[in-house]
Amino acid sequence: MGYRPPIMINRLDAERLQRLIDDASDKDLDVAELLEAELTRGEVVDPADVPDDIVSMNSQIQFTDLERNRQITRTLVYPHALGSVEDAISVMAPIGAGLIGLRVGDIADWPLPNNGKARLRIDAVLWQPERERQYHR
C-alpha cells in the first residue's frame, strides 16, 4: 500500500466505521477492507483525548494530493451525509478512507481504483468535532 504514518481514531468513530464495514455492499468491499486495516492498526482513543490536529469524522480538512499537485478542502463524512454537507467526501470513497486518523503534516500513500495511487498531505484541520466538544456528531 505504500507509506502510512501512525493514525489515531476516536472510539465512537471506530465503532461507527466498523458497522459501515460490516454492512458494506459488494461495490464498496475494496474500500471497506482498506478501512478495516486502518482501524486495526490505528490507536483508538476516547473522543475527549483526540488532539486538535487529527482528522476525525466530520472534520473539515485541507489536504494536498501530491500526485496531482492539487490542494483540496473537504469535510470527511459518513455516506448518509453526502447530500447534506456542501464540501463532503465520504469515508467510503477511496480518498476519504485514506484521510481518517491522519495528523497535520502527515504524508500518506493510498491506493486508488485501477491501480492508481494518491499521495496525500494533511495541511490543516479547519474544523473538528472533538475540538468543539461535539463528541457524538
Backbone as CSV, one residue per row, in Angstrom:
resi,resn,N_x,N_y,N_z,CA_x,CA_y,CA_z,C_x,C_y,C_z
1,MET,0.826,-1.193,0.000,0.000,0.000,0.000,0.866,1.251,0.000
2,GLY,2.114,1.197,0.340,2.926,2.403,0.440,3.008,2.854,1.883
3,TYR,3.598,4.023,2.090,3.814,4.524,3.443,2.522,5.030,4.070
4,ARG,2.279,4.602,5.300,1.145,5.070,6.098,1.668,5.429,7.480
5,PRO,1.585,6.698,7.872,2.028,7.080,9.215,1.079,6.522,10.269
6,PRO,1.493,6.533,11.521,0.587,6.098,12.590,-0.681,6.956,12.571
7,ILE,-1.806,6.348,12.932,-3.061,7.094,12.964,-3.746,6.944,14.318
8,MET,-4.643,7.884,14.595,-5.421,7.878,15.835,-6.894,8.039,15.458
9,ILE,-7.743,7.215,16.061,-9.174,7.238,15.747,-9.965,7.308,17.043
10,ASN,-10.962,8.175,17.042,-11.818,8.270,18.218,-12.682,7.012,18.316
11,ARG,-12.889,6.547,19.516,-13.589,5.280,19.784,-14.974,5.240,19.150
12,LEU,-15.731,6.335,19.237,-17.075,6.362,18.648,-17.003,6.260,17.127
13,ASP,-16.036,6.960,16.511,-15.845,6.835,15.066,-15.497,5.402,14.700
14,ALA,-14.602,4.787,15.464,-14.187,3.411,15.173,-15.377,2.461,15.210
15,GLU,-16.254,2.632,16.185,-17.435,1.764,16.277,-18.370,1.976,15.090
16,ARG,-18.604,3.226,14.722,-19.481,3.528,13.578,-18.865,3.045,12.272
17,LEU,-17.561,3.223,12.127,-16.883,2.772,10.915,-16.928,1.251,10.797
18,GLN,-16.783,0.562,11.928,-16.852,-0.895,11.884,-18.233,-1.362,11.407
19,ARG,-19.293,-0.665,11.841,-20.637,-1.021,11.351,-20.744,-0.793,9.839
20,LEU,-20.175,0.303,9.347,-20.166,0.559,7.901,-19.435,-0.552,7.156
21,ILE,-18.310,-0.944,7.686,-17.508,-2.001,7.076,-18.296,-3.306,7.052
22,ASP,-18.913,-3.635,8.178,-19.678,-4.885,8.269,-20.848,-4.922,7.297
23,ASP,-21.427,-3.754,7.001,-22.590,-3.667,6.122,-22.241,-3.261,4.692
24,ALA,-20.967,-3.239,4.346,-20.531,-2.755,3.034,-21.108,-3.609,1.905
25,SER,-21.533,-2.928,0.847,-22.024,-3.621,-0.344,-20.836,-4.159,-1.140
26,ASP,-21.120,-4.983,-2.122,-20.052,-5.540,-2.950,-19.224,-4.448,-3.619
27,LYS,-19.875,-3.366,-4.051,-19.129,-2.305,-4.743,-18.197,-1.532,-3.800
28,ASP,-18.476,-1.579,-2.502,-17.648,-0.875,-1.518,-16.657,-1.795,-0.797
29,LEU,-16.608,-3.042,-1.195,-15.811,-4.030,-0.471,-14.318,-3.694,-0.430
30,ASP,-13.754,-3.231,-1.547,-12.318,-2.913,-1.562,-11.984,-1.799,-0.569
31,VAL,-12.781,-0.743,-0.585,-12.557,0.364,0.342,-12.793,-0.095,1.779
32,ALA,-13.828,-0.907,1.984,-14.131,-1.405,3.328,-12.964,-2.208,3.888
33,GLU,-12.328,-3.024,3.057,-11.190,-3.821,3.520,-10.002,-2.917,3.895
34,LEU,-9.747,-1.893,3.084,-8.666,-0.954,3.406,-8.972,-0.193,4.696
35,LEU,-10.220,0.219,4.841,-10.633,0.946,6.038,-10.517,0.062,7.280
36,GLU,-10.878,-1.206,7.146,-10.763,-2.121,8.286,-9.301,-2.307,8.694
37,ALA,-8.419,-2.371,7.709,-6.985,-2.482,8.021,-6.519,-1.237,8.788
38,GLU,-7.042,-0.072,8.413,-6.687,1.155,9.124,-7.200,1.115,10.561
39,LEU,-8.434,0.661,10.755,-8.973,0.576,12.118,-8.142,-0.372,12.969
40,THR,-7.711,-1.457,12.382,-6.932,-2.456,13.107,-5.583,-1.900,13.555
41,ARG,-4.944,-1.125,12.705,-3.611,-0.618,13.047,-3.644,0.709,13.803
42,GLY,-4.797,1.392,13.812,-4.884,2.696,14.441,-4.961,2.629,15.958
43,GLU,-4.517,3.688,16.596,-4.677,3.830,18.038,-6.068,4.390,18.288
44,VAL,-6.885,3.656,19.033,-8.252,4.084,19.320,-8.280,4.732,20.701
45,VAL,-8.814,5.964,20.748,-8.834,6.738,21.991,-10.235,7.282,22.234
46,ASP,-10.492,7.699,23.468,-11.760,8.343,23.774,-11.847,9.667,23.013
47,PRO,-13.064,10.083,22.627,-13.214,11.327,21.868,-12.561,12.535,22.532
48,ALA,-12.638,12.639,23.838,-12.063,13.786,24.543,-10.533,13.805,24.471
49,ASP,-9.925,12.677,24.095,-8.465,12.576,24.037,-7.892,12.763,22.636
50,VAL,-8.738,13.112,21.667,-8.266,13.313,20.297,-7.611,14.698,20.185
51,PRO,-6.338,14.748,19.788,-5.680,16.040,19.610,-6.350,16.859,18.503
52,ASP,-6.187,18.177,18.578,-6.821,19.100,17.633,-6.361,18.934,16.189
53,ASP,-5.216,18.311,15.964,-4.665,18.227,14.606,-4.870,16.870,13.938
54,ILE,-5.813,16.081,14.463,-6.122,14.755,13.912,-7.382,14.838,13.058
55,VAL,-7.377,14.151,11.919,-8.569,14.073,11.068,-9.511,13.031,11.654
56,SER,-10.657,13.491,12.116,-11.696,12.585,12.619,-12.922,12.733,11.727
57,MET,-13.901,11.904,11.955,-15.127,12.002,11.172,-15.777,13.365,11.398
58,ASN,-16.313,13.921,10.338,-16.972,15.233,10.313,-16.002,16.401,10.447
59,SER,-14.705,16.126,10.362,-13.712,17.203,10.352,-13.662,17.827,8.962
60,GLN,-13.493,19.135,8.931,-13.215,19.814,7.664,-11.707,19.964,7.583
61,ILE,-11.148,19.453,6.496,-9.693,19.414,6.379,-9.232,19.999,5.055
62,GLN,-8.038,20.498,5.087,-7.377,20.953,3.870,-6.208,19.994,3.658
63,PHE,-6.158,19.397,2.469,-5.076,18.463,2.174,-4.623,18.666,0.740
64,THR,-3.421,18.188,0.462,-2.862,18.285,-0.880,-2.689,16.887,-1.439
65,ASP,-3.201,16.690,-2.660,-2.937,15.471,-3.420,-1.613,15.730,-4.131
66,LEU,-0.548,15.177,-3.607,0.793,15.466,-4.115,1.035,14.843,-5.492
67,GLU,0.288,13.804,-5.845,0.414,13.189,-7.174,-0.084,14.154,-8.249
68,ARG,-1.094,14.936,-7.919,-1.719,15.838,-8.881,-1.428,17.310,-8.570
69,ASN,-0.646,17.550,-7.505,-0.292,18.902,-7.056,-1.538,19.779,-6.929
70,ARG,-2.503,19.271,-6.170,-3.797,19.941,-6.032,-4.200,20.011,-4.568
71,GLN,-4.450,21.228,-4.066,-4.914,21.379,-2.688,-6.441,21.337,-2.687
72,ILE,-6.987,20.620,-1.703,-8.422,20.353,-1.637,-8.902,20.601,-0.215
73,THR,-10.104,21.143,-0.083,-10.754,21.279,1.220,-12.022,20.439,1.184
74,ARG,-12.169,19.531,2.144,-13.330,18.652,2.216,-13.697,18.401,3.675
75,THR,-14.951,17.996,3.868,-15.420,17.534,5.168,-15.604,16.029,5.071
76,LEU,-14.929,15.279,5.936,-14.976,13.819,5.918,-16.257,13.348,6.596
77,VAL,-17.145,12.704,5.832,-18.465,12.346,6.342,-18.766,10.867,6.132
78,TYR,-19.788,10.415,6.850,-20.354,9.090,6.599,-21.181,9.181,5.319
79,PRO,-21.344,8.078,4.598,-22.043,8.132,3.308,-23.435,8.772,3.366
80,HIS,-24.176,8.555,4.429,-25.540,9.102,4.505,-25.566,10.636,4.551
81,ALA,-24.447,11.276,4.872,-24.401,12.737,4.987,-23.910,13.425,3.715
82,LEU,-23.609,12.664,2.682,-23.046,13.254,1.463,-23.913,14.375,0.888
83,GLY,-25.217,14.200,0.886,-26.101,15.194,0.287,-26.329,16.421,1.141
84,SER,-25.978,16.366,2.400,-26.297,17.484,3.294,-25.082,18.339,3.687
85,VAL,-23.897,17.976,3.219,-22.680,18.743,3.527,-22.068,19.184,2.198
86,GLU,-21.896,20.486,2.061,-21.505,21.066,0.771,-20.178,20.523,0.226
87,ASP,-19.151,20.432,1.041,-17.822,20.021,0.561,-17.472,18.595,1.005
88,ALA,-18.475,17.734,1.073,-18.313,16.397,1.653,-17.476,15.463,0.788
89,ILE,-16.749,14.597,1.498,-16.128,13.430,0.890,-16.451,12.263,1.822
90,SER,-16.925,11.181,1.258,-17.322,10.027,2.062,-16.100,9.252,2.540
91,VAL,-16.191,8.759,3.749,-15.138,7.890,4.284,-15.110,6.561,3.518
92,MET,-16.172,6.268,2.768,-16.211,5.051,1.956,-15.747,5.300,0.521
93,ALA,-15.296,6.517,0.228,-14.650,6.802,-1.055,-13.159,6.505,-0.888
94,PRO,-12.489,6.089,-1.950,-11.069,5.734,-1.792,-10.221,6.810,-1.108
95,ILE,-10.321,8.058,-1.521,-9.521,9.123,-0.887,-9.996,9.364,0.543
96,GLY,-11.302,9.373,0.765,-11.851,9.617,2.104,-11.338,8.611,3.121
97,ALA,-11.318,7.355,2.740,-10.830,6.312,3.649,-9.365,6.528,4.005
98,GLY,-8.612,7.114,3.085,-7.196,7.347,3.334,-6.897,8.504,4.271
99,LEU,-7.907,9.325,4.565,-7.686,10.511,5.385,-7.883,10.276,6.881
100,ILE,-8.741,9.326,7.242,-9.123,9.146,8.643,-7.903,8.882,9.531
101,GLY,-7.822,9.625,10.614,-6.796,9.392,11.621,-5.459,10.056,11.380
102,LEU,-5.283,10.666,10.200,-4.016,11.331,9.920,-3.900,12.622,10.728
103,ARG,-2.692,13.103,10.857,-2.384,14.308,11.632,-1.833,15.372,10.682
104,VAL,-2.039,16.640,11.012,-1.498,17.739,10.202,0.000,17.504,9.995
105,GLY,0.417,17.606,8.756,1.817,17.380,8.389,2.087,15.984,7.873
106,ASP,1.198,15.029,8.170,1.396,13.655,7.692,1.299,13.598,6.173
107,ILE,2.107,12.722,5.597,2.023,12.382,4.183,1.799,10.883,4.123
108,ALA,0.787,10.484,3.342,0.432,9.066,3.272,0.169,8.661,1.833
109,ASP,0.604,7.460,1.489,0.290,6.865,0.193,-0.999,6.071,0.353
110,TRP,-1.858,6.155,-0.665,-3.148,5.469,-0.584,-3.527,4.937,-1.956
111,PRO,-3.921,3.644,-2.047,-4.283,3.079,-3.349,-5.628,3.613,-3.849
112,LEU,-5.735,3.744,-5.155,-6.974,4.143,-5.810,-7.394,3.042,-6.783
113,PRO,-8.638,3.059,-7.229,-9.081,2.046,-8.192,-8.217,2.055,-9.456
114,ASN,-8.232,0.942,-10.166,-7.498,0.780,-11.431,-5.997,0.994,-11.268
115,ASN,-5.468,0.506,-10.144,-4.036,0.561,-9.846,-3.472,1.974,-9.741
116,GLY,-4.331,2.939,-9.481,-3.868,4.303,-9.259,-3.383,4.455,-7.830
117,LYS,-2.812,5.616,-7.548,-2.420,5.886,-6.170,-2.511,7.372,-5.895
118,ALA,-2.718,7.681,-4.650,-2.718,9.062,-4.187,-1.624,9.195,-3.137
119,ARG,-1.041,10.346,-3.115,-0.079,10.693,-2.054,-0.652,11.953,-1.429
120,LEU,-1.123,11.815,-0.200,-1.870,12.877,0.458,-1.062,13.505,1.585
121,ARG,-1.125,14.827,1.664,-0.500,15.550,2.780,-1.597,16.348,3.485
122,ILE,-1.699,16.178,4.794,-2.675,16.925,5.580,-2.074,18.294,5.890
123,ASP,-2.735,19.347,5.395,-2.244,20.709,5.577,-2.863,21.392,6.793
124,ALA,-4.159,21.135,7.055,-4.831,21.786,8.182,-6.116,21.048,8.521
125,VAL,-6.448,21.035,9.795,-7.776,20.605,10.244,-8.495,21.911,10.566
126,LEU,-9.369,22.314,9.659,-10.042,23.608,9.773,-11.139,23.589,10.828
127,TRP,-11.809,22.454,10.956,-12.853,22.282,11.974,-12.860,20.819,12.376
128,GLN,-13.023,20.576,13.655,-13.024,19.204,14.166,-14.053,19.117,15.290
129,PRO,-14.953,18.120,15.251,-15.976,18.000,16.299,-15.394,17.891,17.704
130,GLU,-14.317,17.135,17.858,-13.736,16.943,19.184,-13.211,18.267,19.747
131,ARG,-12.644,19.092,18.896,-12.141,20.397,19.324,-13.290,21.257,19.869
132,GLU,-14.484,21.070,19.276,-15.671,21.822,19.696,-16.483,21.077,20.759
133,ARG,-15.936,19.973,21.237,-16.583,19.132,22.242,-17.926,18.564,21.770
134,GLN,-18.019,18.323,20.480,-19.201,17.690,19.885,-18.883,16.219,19.660
135,TYR,-18.824,15.488,20.739,-18.328,14.116,20.692,-19.257,13.129,20.009
136,HIS,-20.507,13.424,19.882,-21.458,12.455,19.305,-21.879,12.831,17.900
137,ARG,-21.189,13.772,17.301,-21.535,14.199,15.954,-21.153,13.171,14.929
